[in-house]
Amino acid sequence: MFDKAFFDEEFVKRVTGFSRERDGANVKVEVVTLTGERFDTLRLKAVITGARLLTRDDRLVFLPYPNIANIEISVFQDHRIPGFQLTTSSD
């Protein structure tokens, strides 16, 4: 199950490692819910009860952790498309 600690630690390591292994490629992160809904995520903020997602289509979505089925990380082939942005400071 996903939680705040996962997104604050392991997730950051996986995303940065995935990008680094592919020569700094732009990364796409999709959060998938238990019902199969997919969110193409530009930014993700982990809070105690769930994840706040800013999606590529300009939606702000809150997902409780139990509703997240999986997270898919891939690389954009078109480098003009902005990739997923990791938060660099904690608020």
PAZAPA-4460 file (N, C-alpha, C; in steps of 0.05 Angstrom, whole numbers, plus 32768, in hexadecimal, padded with zeros to 4 digits):
% residues 91
    n_x    n_y    n_z   ca_x   ca_y   ca_z    c_x    c_y    c_z   seq   type   mol
   8011   7FE8   8000   8000   8000   8000   8012   8019   8000     1      M     A
   8009   802E   7FF3   8017   8047   7FF2   8012   8057   800B     2      F     A
   8026   8067   8013   8023   807A   8029   8035   8091   8025     3      D     A
   8034   80A4   8037   8045   80BD   8035   8062   80B6   8034     4      K     A
   806B   80A4   8045   8087   809C   8045   8091   8092   802A     5      A     A
   8080   8082   801D   8088   8078   8002   808D   808E   7FEF     6      F     A
   807A   80A2   7FEE   807D   80B8   7FDB   8093   80CB   7FE3     7      F     A
   8099   80CD   7FFC   80AF   80DF   8005   80CA   80D3   8001     8      D     A
   80CC   80B9   8000   80E6   80AC   7FFE   80EA   809A   7FE6     9      E     A
   80DD   8083   7FE6   80E1   806F   7FD1   80D9   8079   7FB6    10      E     A
   80C2   8087   7FB4   80B8   8091   7F9A   80CC   80A4   7F8E    11      F     A
   80D7   80B6   7F9E   80EB   80CA   7F93   8103   80BB   7F89    12      V     A
   810D   80A7   7F97   8124   8098   7F8E   811E   808A   7F74    13      K     A
   8107   807E   7F72   8100   806F   7F59   80FD   8081   7F41    14      R     A
   80F0   8098   7F44   80EC   80AA   7F2E   8107   80B6   7F25    15      V     A
   8117   80C0   7F38   8131   80CB   7F30   8143   80B6   7F24    16      T     A
   8143   809E   7F2F   8154   8089   7F24   814B   8080   7F09    17      G     A
   8131   807E   7F04   8126   8077   7EEA   812E   808B   7ED5    18      F     A
   812C   80A5   7EDC   8134   80BA   7EC9   8152   80BA   7EC4    19      S     A
   8161   80B7   7ED9   817F   80B8   7ED7   8189   80A1   7EC6    20      R     A
   817D   8089   7EC9   8185   8072   7EB9   817F   8076   7E9B    21      E     A
   816D   8089   7E95   8166   808E   7E7A   8170   80AA   7E71    22      R     A
   8188   80B1   7E7B   8196   80CA   7E74   8185   80E3   7E79    23      D     A
   8177   80E3   7E90   8168   80FB   7E98   814F   8100   7E87    24      G     A
   8143   80EB   7E7C   812B   80ED   7E6C   8114   80F8   7E7C    25      A     A
   8101   8106   7E6E   80E9   8110   7E7A   80D8   80F8   7E82    26      N     A
   80CF   80F8   7E9B   80C0   80E1   7EA6   80A2   80E8   7EA7    27      V     A
   8092   80D3   7EA1   8075   80D5   7EA3   806D   80C3   7EBB    28      K     A
   805C   80CE   7ECD   8052   80BF   7EE3   8034   80BE   7EE2    29      V     A
   8029   80A6   7EE1   800C   80A2   7EE1   8004   8094   7EFB    30      E     A
   7FF1   809F   7F09   7FE7   8093   7F21   7FCC   8086   7F19    31      V     A
   7FCA   806C   7F20   7FB2   805C   7F18   7FA3   8055   7F31    32      V     A
   7F88   805A   7F30   7F77   8054   7F47   7F6E   8037   7F46    33      T     A
   7F61   802E   7F5B   7F56   8013   7F5C   7F41   800E   7F47    34      L     A
   7F33   8024   7F3F   7F1E   8021   7F2A   7F29   8024   7F0E    35      T     A
   7F44   8027   7F0B   7F50   8029   7EF1   7F53   8045   7EE6    36      G     A
   7F4B   8059   7EF5   7F4E   8074   7EEB   7F6C   807B   7EEC    37      E     A
   7F75   8089   7ED7   7F92   808F   7ED4   7F95   80AE   7ED6    38      R     A
   7FA8   80B6   7EE5   7FAE   80D3   7EE8   7FCB   80D8   7EDE    39      F     A
   7FCE   80E6   7EC8   7FE8   80EE   7EBD   7FF1   8105   7ECE    40      D     A
   8004   8100   7EE0   800B   8112   7EF6   8024   8123   7EF0    41      T     A
   8021   813D   7EF3   8038   814F   7EF0   8047   8152   7F0B    42      L     A
   8038   8154   7F21   8043   8157   7F3C   8033   8147   7F4F    43      R     A
   8040   813D   7F64   8033   812E   7F78   803D   8138   7F93    44      L     A
   802A   813D   7FA5   8030   8145   7FC1   8024   8131   7FD4    45      K     A
   8035   8124   7FE3   802C   8110   7FF7   8024   811E   8011    46      A     A
   800D   8118   801B   8004   8121   8035   7FFD   8109   8046    47      V     A
   7FF5   810D   805E   7FF0   80F6   8070   7FDC   80E3   8066    48      I     A
   7FC5   80EC   805B   7FAF   80DB   8054   7FAE   80D3   8036    49      T     A
   7FBE   80E0   8025   7FBD   80D9   8009   7FD0   80EA   7FF8    50      G     A
   7FCC   80E9   7FDE   7FDD   80F7   7FCB   7FCE   810D   7FBD    51      A     A
   7FDA   8124   7FBB   7FCE   813A   7FAB   7FDC   813A   7F90    52      R     A
   7FCD   8137   7F7B   7FD8   8136   7F60   7FD1   814E   7F50    53      L     A
   7FE5   815A   7F43   7FDF   816E   7F2E   7FE3   815F   7F14    54      L     A
   7FCD   815E   7F05   7FCE   814E   7EEC   7FD5   815F   7ED4    55      T     A
   7FDD   8151   7EBF   7FE5   815E   7EA6   7FCE   816E   7E9A    56      R     A
   7FB5   8166   7EA0   7F9E   8175   7E95   7F94   818A   7EAA    57      D     A
   7FA6   8193   7EBB   7FA0   81A9   7ECE   7F8A   81A3   7EE2    58      D     A
   7F8A   818B   7EEC   7F77   8184   7F02   7F88   8180   7F1B    59      R     A
   7F7C   8187   7F31   7F88   8182   7F4C   7F77   816C   7F58    60      L     A
   7F83   8155   7F5D   7F74   813D   7F66   7F80   8134   7F81    61      V     A
   7F6F   812C   7F93   7F78   8120   7FAC   7F70   8103   7FAC    62      F     A
   7F83   80F1   7FB0   7F7E   80D4   7FB1   7F87   80C9   7FCC    63      L     A
   7F74   80BE   7FDB   7F7C   80B0   7FF4   7F8E   8099   7FEC    64      P     A
   7FA2   8093   7FFC   7FB5   807E   7FF5   7FA8   8063   7FEF    65      Y     A
   7F93   805A   7FFE   7F87   8040   7FF8   7F7A   803F   7FDC    66      P     A
   7F75   8056   7FCF   7F69   8056   7FB5   7F7D   8054   7F9E    67      N     A
   7F97   8055   7FA5   7FAC   8054   7F90   7FB3   8036   7F8C    68      I     A
   7FAF   802D   7F73   7FB6   8011   7F6C   7FD3   800E   7F65    69      A     A
   7FDD   8020   7F53   7FF9   801F   7F4C   8002   803A   7F3F    70      N     A
   801B   803B   7F3B   8027   8053   7F2F   8039   8049   7F18    71      I     A
   8035   8055   7F00   8045   804E   7EE9   8057   8064   7EE1    72      E     A
   8071   805D   7EDE   8085   8071   7ED6   8090   8069   7EBB    73      I     A
   8090   807C   7EA9   809A   8077   7E8E   80A9   8090   7E84    74      S     A
   80B5   808E   7E6C   80C4   80A4   7E61   80B6   80AF   7E49    75      V     A
   80B5   80CA   7E46   80AA   80D6   7E2F   80BE   80D4   7E18    76      F     A
   80B4   80CC   7E01   80C5   80CB   7DE9   80C9   80E7   7DDE    77      Q     A
   80B5   80F8   7DE1   80B6   8113   7DD7   80C1   8124   7DEE    78      D     A
   80D9   812E   7DEB   80E6   813C   7E01   80DC   8159   7E05    79      H     A
   80CA   8162   7DF3   80BE   817C   7DF7   80A7   817C   7E0B    80      R     A
   809D   8164   7E12   8088   8161   7E26   8094   8163   7E42    81      I     A
   808A   8175   7E53   8095   8177   7E6E   8091   815D   7E7E    82      P     A
   80A5   8155   7E8C   80A3   813D   7E9C   8098   8142   7EB8    83      G     A
   8095   812D   7EC7   808C   812E   7EE3   80A1   813D   7EF3    84      F     A
   8097   814F   7F05   80A9   815F   7F15   80A8   8156   7F32    85      Q     A
   80BF   8150   7F3C   80C1   8149   7F59   80C3   8162   7F6A    86      L     A
   80B6   8162   7F80   80B7   8178   7F93   80D3   8179   7F9F    87      T     A
   80E0   8190   7F9F   80FB   8192   7FA9   80FD   819D   7FC5    88      T     A
   80E7   81A8   7FD0   80E7   81B1   7FEB   80CE   81A7   7FF9    89      S     A
   80D1   81A2   8013   80BA   8198   8022   80AA   81B0   802E    90      S     A
   8090   81AE   802C   807F   81C3   8038   806E   81B8   804D    91      D     A
***
